């Protein structure tokens, strides 16, 4: 089964310090790129998250965002900036001395000054949060993979239909190719009879000219290679996923096969001097271009 490179998944899990929510978004990319955004207290787990994602995703740009769910209970503590409080205290005493006034300085009044008291979330042990994060991440990746596989099925269906059309056109070109030489022989013989008169042309010379033309426009090898590339493409589309359900990256190989089919059909168009074959070549190129566009979405 092939997979698309685009998708989205969301997972969540509850732990002692609140509920973690993991969201995974994937878009097309030539290679594999994983961007991880974690709460500051969990940044030590970034490499571990990236490895887990890479086990499920072989190609595409994947953005992983992990947050504490709104309203989750997180332990907090009040921090006292003792140095700042003392600086405020000394500054107030200095003002009192300079102005000759009395200023009552209490701990309550000092606490109201900016930044003397701050509320911070308590430090969280990343290791203790890993099982929770792993569960949320697994749920998000399961959703991502499911969406990628659904889109992959739709892509595969479209590609098979287009491959069928290309195969029909290639078969038609193959059927037409021998007739091109026969028609050339007839045209050449008729033209020479018109110019030189009937029975003047040496049959051996005529056969030689026809053989040269046949060799110049022979597309047998190109058609064989085209059929081989079509078979390989189908085999990749119908291939089984590896044991364990991991990714089966085939996008780059399919892209290569499309390029090779394009090269072969271009050669066919250049060599086959026939209007019917030329028209079929144009249609094959159109289908291959559509196939190439679809392949850009495959993992």
C-alpha positions in Angstrom: 0.0 0.0 0.0 1.3 3.4 -0.9 0.9 6.5 1.2 0.3 10.2 0.5 2.8 12.6 2.1 0.1 14.9 3.5 -1.9 14.2 6.6 -2.9 15.2 10.1 -3.2 13.4 13.4 -4.0 14.3 17.0 -3.5 12.4 20.2 -3.7 13.1 23.9 -2.9 11.4 27.2 -3.4 12.3 30.8 -0.6 12.3 33.3 0.1 13.4 36.9 1.0 16.9 35.8 -1.9 17.4 33.4 -3.0 16.3 29.9 -0.6 16.4 27.0 -1.9 17.0 23.5 0.2 16.0 20.4 -0.6 17.2 16.9 1.2 16.0 13.8 0.9 17.7 10.4 2.7 16.5 7.3 3.1 18.0 3.8 5.1 17.2 0.7 8.8 17.3 0.8 11.6 15.8 -1.3 13.2 14.2 1.8 12.3 13.5 5.4 12.2 16.5 7.7 10.8 16.4 11.2 10.2 19.7 13.1 9.4 19.2 16.8 7.9 21.9 19.1 7.7 21.0 22.8 7.0 22.8 26.0 10.2 24.2 27.5 10.1 21.6 30.3 10.1 18.7 27.8 12.7 19.9 25.3 15.1 17.1 26.5 12.7 14.7 24.8 13.0 16.2 21.4 15.4 13.7 19.9 13.3 10.8 21.2 10.2 12.3 19.7 11.9 12.7 16.4 13.1 9.0 16.4 9.5 7.8 17.1 8.2 9.9 14.2 10.9 8.6 11.8 9.8 5.1 12.5 6.4 5.9 11.0 7.3 8.5 8.4 10.0 8.0 5.7 9.4 11.1 3.5 7.7 14.5 3.9 8.0 17.5 6.2 6.4 16.6 9.5 5.6 19.2 12.2 5.0 17.9 15.7 3.5 20.2 18.2 3.0 19.2 21.9 1.2 21.3 24.4 -0.3 21.1 27.9 -4.0 21.1 27.5 -5.8 24.3 28.6 -7.0 23.9 32.1 -4.6 21.1 33.0 -3.5 21.1 36.6 0.2 22.0 36.7 2.1 22.3 40.0 3.2 25.9 40.7 5.4 27.7 43.2 5.9 31.3 44.3 9.5 32.5 43.9 10.9 35.4 46.0 13.6 37.6 44.5 15.4 38.4 47.8 18.0 40.6 46.3 15.4 42.7 44.5 13.3 43.0 47.7 16.4 44.1 49.7 17.2 46.6 46.9 13.7 48.1 47.2 14.0 48.2 51.0 17.3 50.1 50.9 16.0 52.5 48.2 12.9 53.3 50.4 15.1 53.9 53.4 17.3 56.2 51.4 14.3 58.2 50.2 13.2 58.5 53.8 16.6 59.8 54.9 16.8 62.3 52.1 13.3 63.7 52.5 13.3 63.5 56.3 10.1 61.6 56.3 9.1 58.4 57.9 8.2 55.5 55.7 6.7 52.4 57.1 8.3 49.4 55.2 6.5 46.1 55.7 6.9 42.8 54.0 3.4 43.2 52.6 4.3 46.5 51.0 7.6 45.1 49.5 5.7 42.1 48.1 3.6 44.5 46.0 6.6 45.9 44.1 7.2 44.6 40.6 9.0 41.2 40.3 9.6 40.7 44.0 7.1 37.8 43.8 6.7 35.7 40.7 4.6 32.5 40.1 6.4 29.8 38.2 5.4 26.3 37.1 7.3 23.7 39.1 10.0 21.9 37.2 8.8 18.7 35.6 11.0 15.7 35.2 11.0 15.0 31.4 11.6 11.2 32.0 8.5 11.0 34.2 6.5 12.6 31.3 7.8 10.4 28.5 5.2 7.6 28.9 2.4 10.2 28.7 4.0 12.0 25.7 4.7 8.7 24.0 1.0 7.7 24.3 -0.2 11.1 22.9 2.3 10.9 20.1 1.3 7.3 19.2 -2.3 8.4 18.9 -1.4 11.4 16.7 0.8 9.2 14.4 -1.9 6.6 14.1 -4.2 9.3 12.8 -1.6 10.7 10.5 -0.8 7.3 9.0 -4.5 6.4 8.5 -5.1 9.7 6.6 -2.0 9.1 4.5 -3.1 5.6 3.6 -6.6 6.8 2.7 -5.2 9.4 0.4 -2.6 6.8 -0.9 -5.5 4.5 -1.9 -7.1 7.3 -3.9 -3.8 8.2 -5.6 -3.2 4.5 -6.5 -6.6 4.2 -8.1 -6.0 7.2 -10.2 -2.5 6.1 -11.2 -3.7 2.6 -12.2 -6.4 4.1 -14.5 -3.8 6.3 -16.1 -1.3 3.4 -16.4 -4.0 1.4 -18.2 -4.5 4.2 -20.7 -0.7 4.5 -21.3 -0.5 0.7 -21.8 -3.3 0.9 -24.3 -1.6 3.6 -26.2 1.8 1.8 -26.2 0.1 -1.4 -27.5 -1.5 0.7 -30.3 1.8 2.2 -31.2 3.3 -1.3 -31.3 0.6 -2.5 -33.6 1.0 0.5 -35.8 4.8 0.4 -36.1 5.1 -2.5 -38.7 2.5 -0.8 -40.9 4.6 2.3 -41.1 7.4 0.5 -42.9 4.9 -1.2 -45.3 3.3 2.1 -46.1 6.7 3.7 -46.7 7.6 0.9 -49.1 4.4 1.4 -51.0 4.7 5.2 -51.2 8.4 5.0 -52.3 7.6 2.4 -54.9 4.7 4.4 -56.3 6.7 7.6 -56.3 9.6 6.0 -58.2 7.2 4.5 -60.7 5.8 7.9 -61.3 9.2 9.5 -61.8 11.0 6.7 -63.7 8.3 4.6 -65.1 6.9 1.2 -64.1 9.4 -1.7 -63.7 12.5 0.5 -63.9 13.4 0.5 -60.2 15.8 -2.3 -59.1 13.9 -4.3 -56.4 17.1 -4.9 -54.5 17.8 -1.2 -54.4 14.2 -0.5 -53.3 14.5 -3.2 -50.5 17.8 -1.6 -49.4 16.1 1.8 -49.0 13.2 0.4 -47.2 15.6 -1.5 -44.8 17.4 1.8 -44.1 14.1 3.5 -43.3 13.0 0.6 -41.1 16.2 0.6 -39.1 16.0 4.4 -38.7 12.4 4.3 -37.3 12.6 1.1 -35.4 11.1 1.6 -32.0 11.0 -2.0 -30.8 13.5 -1.6 -28.0 11.9 1.6 -26.8 8.4 0.0 -26.6 9.9 -3.0 -24.7 11.5 -0.7 -22.1 8.2 1.3 -21.8 6.3 -1.9 -21.1 9.0 -3.0 -18.5 8.7 0.4 -16.8 4.9 0.1 -16.7 5.2 -3.3 -15.1 7.7 -2.1 -12.5 5.5 0.9 -11.7 2.5 -1.4 -11.1 4.5 -3.7 -8.9 5.5 -0.8 -6.7 1.9 0.4 -6.5 0.7 -3.1 -5.5 3.6 -3.9 -3.1 3.0 -5.0 0.5 3.9 -2.9 3.5 6.9 -4.1 5.5 6.3 -6.3 8.5 5.1 -4.2 11.5 3.2 -1.8 9.2 6.1 0.7 8.8 6.5 3.1 5.9 7.2 1.8 2.4 8.8 4.8 0.6 8.3 4.4 -3.1 7.7 8.0 -4.3 11.3 8.6 -5.5 11.4 5.3 -7.4 8.1 6.0 -9.1 9.3 9.5 -10.0 12.4 7.9 -11.6 10.3 5.4 -13.6 8.0 8.2 -14.9 11.1 10.1 -16.0 12.4 7.0 -17.8 9.0 6.4 -19.5 9.2 10.0 -20.6 12.6 9.5 -22.2 11.4 6.4 -24.0 8.3 8.0 -25.4 10.2 11.0 -26.5 12.5 8.7 -28.5 9.5 7.0 -30.0 8.1 10.3 -31.1 11.4 11.3 -32.7 12.0 8.0 -34.5 8.5 7.0 -35.7 7.7 9.1 -38.7 4.0 8.6 -38.7 1.1 10.9 -37.8 -1.0 8.2 -36.0 2.0 7.3 -33.8 2.8 11.0 -33.2 -0.8 11.6 -32.0 -0.5 8.6 -29.6 2.8 9.9 -28.3 1.3 13.2 -27.5 -1.5 11.5 -25.5 1.1 9.3 -23.7 3.1 12.4 -22.7 -0.1 14.0 -21.4 -0.9 11.0 -19.2 2.7 10.8 -18.0 2.7 14.4 -17.0 -0.5 13.8 -14.9 1.1 10.7 -13.4 4.3 12.7 -12.5 2.2 15.3 -10.7 0.4 12.6 -8.7 3.7 10.9 -7.9 5.0 14.1 -6.2 2.4 13.4 -3.5 3.6 9.9 -2.7 5.8 9.0 0.3 
